[in-house]
Amino acid sequence: MSAISPTAVARVAGVLLGAGVAVALLIGAKPSASFARLPASAGFTIPVSGELAVTPAPGRPFLLARALTPGGAPATARFTMRNQTGSTLEIGLRADAAAHQLDGLLRIRLRAGHRLLANTTLQGLRQGSAATVRLRSGAARSISLATWIPGATNDYEGRHVDVELTPTLRARG
């Protein structure tokens, strides 16, 4: 009969201790059994302009859409533009974003009351809104924005884009 060496006992004890710690960590971490996908996100701001007063204040996001998933509910927000010039302005909106990851996926709808200004993708809004808002000197108008990702869309997971809605201005009369 051979005796078990202290080194062999230490090795077996080390393996058992390591396996026990690994099991404890796995149970403590509670890994998710669901295979839910990571949502996309988008932030919308309006840059500072001397011609327009914007509420909420420019430079800070007026909409942070943090949970955009295909077929999910649209994220919505409103902002108001006031003409601070002495003449009537035709105002359109153009999307400026450094990232292009969500260009063809992210849908954006802009309305001024019942008037549809844009209903397109982020990529389409980079060209500017289809319609404009006419504001007389001192007049204000509320604009609503809705953004979403249509159903059956891929390649959105975890992507983020910061969008600046830049007003395009033309003076009238």
N, C-alpha and C positions, 0 to 999 in steps of 0.2 A: 504494500500500500504506500502510495506516495503522498506526501503532505502538500497542501496547497500553499504556494508561496504568498507572502504578504503583498507582493507586487500584483499578482493576479487578482487577489481580493480587492485591492484598490482600483484596479481597472474596471472590474465588474461593477463596483459601487459607483464609480464615475459615470459609466454608461447609463446605469439605472437613474442616477441623479439627473443627468443631462436630459434623458428622455422624459422624466417627470417634469422638469422645468419647461421643456418644449410644449408638453401637453397643457400645462398650467397657463402658459402664455397664449396658446391657441384658444383655450376656453375663455380666458380673460379678454382677449381682443374681440370676441364675438363677431367673426367675419360674417358678412351679409350673405344670406342664401339667395337673395334676389339678384337678378342681373339687370337692374335698372340702369339706364344710360345716364351719363353726366349731361346736364342741360347746357345749352349755349347761353350766352348773356350779351347784353348790349346796353351801352349808356348813351344818352342823347343830351347834347348841350347846344346852346345858341351863343355864338361869339358876341362880344361887345361891339356895338355899332353906335356911332354918334347920331345917326339919323333915326334910330328906333329905340324906344324904351321897351325892354322885355321883362315880363313877369312870368315865372320866378326869375330872379337875378341871373344875368348871363354869366357864363364861365363855370357854373356848377351844373351838374346833370339835373334836368327836370324830370327825367325818366331813367331809372335803373331797372332794366328787365333782366332779372337774375335767373329765371327758370324757364327759358324758351325750349320747348320740346315739340317735335312734329305733331301737328294736330292739336296741340295744347291751346288753352285760352290765350287770346291776345293780351299783351301788356299795353295799357293805355295811360295817357296823360294829356294835360292841356297847358297851353301857354298863351300869353297875350302880348301882342305887338302894338305899340302906340307910335304914330308918326310924330316926330319932334321937329320936322322941317317946316318951312313956310309954304311948301307946295304939295300937291297931290302926288302920291307914290304908287306905282305898280310894283307889288312885292311878290317874288317867287321864292322858292326854297330849293337849295341844292345840298346834297349830302357830301360831306368831306370826311373821309376816314382813311387812316394810314393802313389799316389791315384790310385785306381783300378776302379773307377766309369765308366770310358769310355773304359775299356779294350777290350770288345768284340764289341764295337760300332764304335770306331774311326779307320778309314782305313788310312794306310800310304803306300805310294809308294816312293821308293828311286831308282834313276837312276844315273849312271855315264856315261854320253853320251847316247849311245843307249843301253848300258848294264843295264838290270834290276837287281838291288841288292835285292829288297824286294817289295812285293805287298801283304800286310797282315794287320791284325788288330794290335792295340797297344799290345794286349796280345801276339800275335804271334811274334812280334818284340822283346819282352822281352827275347826270346830264341836266338836272333841274326839274322842277315840278311842271306838269303839263299846263296848269292854270295858275293865275296870279290873283292876288287880293289887291283891291284898290282902296287906299286909305287917304282921305283928305287930311290936311294939316290939323294936327291935334286929335284925330280920330284913332280909336283902338279897335282891335278885332281879336277874338279868341280863336285859337287854332287847336284842333284835337289831333292827336297822333295815336295810331294803333300799330303795333308791330307783332309779328308772329312768324312761326316756321310752319309751312304747310305739311300735311300728313305725308307719310311714305317718303321721307327725306333722309338721306344719309350724309355722313361727313360733317356733322355739326357738333359732335360731342366735345364739351369742354372749351369750345371756341368762344372768344370774346372780341367785340369790336366797340370802339368808342366813335360815335358819329357826331359830327358837328353839323347842325342844320344852318347853313350859311344863307342869309337873305340876299337875294339878287334884286337890286333896286333900279327903277327907271322913273325919272321925274316926268310928270304929266302936267302940261299947261301951267 
